Amino acid sequence: MSVLTDYVQAESEKKGVPPGQWLADTAKNASKCQFATHIGRFINPDVTVNWQAKINGKPDDVYVSTGSVACSPDIFVAANYLATASLLQLHLEDGKTFYEHLQSADDALREDFQIMQADYEQVREDLLAVKSEVLPDSTDKRLRQVFFPVRKDDYHLLTVLPPASLMQEVCMRIRAMEDEARQACSKKSDTYGRDHRRIYNLVQTKFGGTKPQNISYGNNRQGGRSYMLPSLPPVLEKRTIIYPRKDFFKETLRLREFIGLFQRLHKRYVDKRNNMEIRQVVRSIERQIMEMVLLRVYVLREKCSWTDNRSLSRAQSIWLDDKYAEDRQIDEEWQKKLAGEFADWLMAAYEKVMKREKIEFGDGELTALRKEVAEFIRSDLQKQ
């Protein structure tokens, strides 16, 4: 028996009909279903405006969107055809949905259909009649409208549709996190004591009231419940600026603010897989550390001539004090000196954070790091 045959057998027994007949009857309603990632019913149950975005699960920018998150499309369907939607979204042994297997004309399904005494070709044809990537002809006055300016005296009127697929993916991930946290806190669990994560200050919403099936298949599957993540401005603590007297790296930088990044960096350093992806992650984390340092530099530059009567090296004075803004662009010798000091601090800070767990670097790695720091300093100068 397979996942498919077990599922069809259980559903057909509820209806009191043979599996093949239930499968055929259910498949005939696929044309009344529509795949969608954005569904207007989440705003008003009478709205029929929907849209299906392309999902690849590979973010090409820094923003969270339906197209950059690995989520499944929802199905816009009337409540009396939920059985068809559920069949289409049934996950088989390999994790793919039944619909995906039908699209690829998977011959392995034919054996299951023979067991259920169903017509594979007819059922496949009926189920593939489900609507997909349908563009709406018009919007609906009950949906939110946004006038978006594009040029002087011109605009686009945009309709804002709820991202159903994204909301449901967020809900599933939060529930999975909560389940892991409960297991980690239960002494009876095999995972007791393990690290876990939680998201606090969540707001739970419900769509469809007592009839979540009237909104969408995905909404019904989650009992109509979804979560809203907190979206609040950060609370910034007022901090005293430490103006160094002898060494910016030792006196101004607080090591505790970098601990998390150095720990992440260490995990990549000890990773035995020496491939391009690992090296890119290492460079990315190192750059994050350098950018955090640069933020402190920008704060110090807000006060001019503050390095007078201090024992800073010339390289640090030029870098930190806008009194030397012109020298910063003309003189290049200070960059070499500063790159060495910066790289030495990076290594010393890493060793102090990781202590005995640290790994030793050879001359080649240290030279590469100094070059990377020097390039970072130059790229910052080019932006000024």
Rosetta blueprint (number, residue, H / E / L):
1 M L
2 S L
3 V H
4 L H
5 T H
6 D H
7 Y H
8 V H
9 Q H
10 A H
11 E H
12 S H
13 E H
14 K H
15 K H
16 G L
17 V L
18 P L
19 P H
20 G H
21 Q H
22 W H
23 L H
24 A H
25 D H
26 T H
27 A H
28 K L
29 N L
30 A H
31 S H
32 K H
33 C L
34 Q E
35 F E
36 A E
37 T L
38 H E
39 I E
40 G H
41 R H
42 F H
43 I L
44 N L
45 P L
46 D L
47 V L
48 T L
49 V L
50 N E
51 W E
52 Q L
53 A L
54 K L
55 I L
56 N L
57 G L
58 K L
59 P L
60 D L
61 D L
62 V L
63 Y L
64 V L
65 S L
66 T H
67 G H
68 S H
69 V L
70 A L
71 C L
72 S L
73 P L
74 D E
75 I E
76 F E
77 V L
78 A L
79 A H
80 N H
81 Y H
82 L H
83 A H
84 T H
85 A H
86 S H
87 L H
88 L H
89 Q L
90 L L
91 H E
92 L L
93 E L
94 D L
95 G L
96 K L
97 T E
98 F H
99 Y H
100 E H
101 H H
102 L H
103 Q H
104 S L
105 A L
106 D L
107 D L
108 A H
109 L H
110 R H
111 E H
112 D H
113 F H
114 Q H
115 I H
116 M H
117 Q L
118 A L
119 D L
120 Y H
121 E H
122 Q H
123 V H
124 R H
125 E H
126 D H
127 L H
128 L L
129 A L
130 V L
131 K E
132 S L
133 E L
134 V L
135 L L
136 P L
137 D L
138 S L
139 T L
140 D L
141 K L
142 R L
143 L L
144 R E
145 Q E
146 V E
147 F E
148 F E
149 P E
150 V E
151 R E
152 K L
153 D L
154 D E
155 Y E
156 H E
157 L E
158 L E
159 T E
160 V E
161 L L
162 P L
163 P L
164 A H
165 S H
166 L H
167 M H
168 Q H
169 E H
170 V H
171 C H
172 M H
173 R H
174 I H
175 R H
176 A H
177 M H
178 E H
179 D H
180 E H
181 A H
182 R H
183 Q H
184 A H
185 C H
186 S L
187 K L
188 K L
189 S L
190 D L
191 T L
192 Y L
193 G L
194 R L
195 D L
196 H L
197 R L
198 R L
199 I L
200 Y L
201 N L
202 L L
203 V E
204 Q E
205 T E
206 K E
207 F L
208 G L
209 G L
210 T L
211 K L
212 P H
213 Q H
214 N H
215 I L
216 S L
217 Y H
218 G H
219 N H
220 N H
221 R H
222 Q L
223 G L
224 G L
225 R E
226 S E
227 Y E
228 M E
229 L L
230 P L
231 S L
232 L L
233 P L
234 P L
235 V L
236 L L
237 E L
238 K L
239 R L
240 T L
241 I L
242 I L
243 Y L
244 P L
245 R L
246 K L
247 D L
248 F H
249 F H
250 K H
251 E H
252 T L
253 L L
254 R L
255 L H
256 R H
257 E H
258 F H
259 I H
260 G H
261 L H
262 F H
263 Q H
264 R H
265 L H
266 H H
267 K H
268 R H
269 Y H
270 V L
271 D L
272 K L
273 R L
274 N L
275 N L
276 M H
277 E H
278 I H
279 R H
280 Q H
281 V H
282 V H
283 R H
284 S H
285 I H
286 E H
287 R H
288 Q H
289 I H
290 M H
291 E H
292 M H
293 V H
294 L H
295 L H
296 R H
297 V H
298 Y H
299 V H
300 L H
301 R H
302 E L
303 K L
304 C L
305 S L
306 W L
307 T L
308 D L
309 N L
310 R L
311 S L
312 L L
313 S L
314 R H
315 A H
316 Q H
317 S H
318 I H
319 W H
320 L H
321 D L
322 D H
323 K H
324 Y H
325 A H
326 E H
327 D H
328 R H
329 Q H
330 I H
331 D L
332 E L
333 E H
334 W H
335 Q H
336 K H
337 K H
338 L H
339 A H
340 G H
341 E H
342 F H
343 A H
344 D H
345 W H
346 L H
347 M H
348 A H
349 A H
350 Y H
351 E H
352 K H
353 V H
354 M H
355 K H
356 R H
357 E H
358 K L
359 I L
360 E L
361 F L
362 G L
363 D H
364 G H
365 E H
366 L H
367 T H
368 A H
369 L H
370 R H
371 K H
372 E H
373 V H
374 A H
375 E H
376 F H
377 I H
378 R H
379 S H
380 D H
381 L H
382 Q H
383 K H
384 Q L
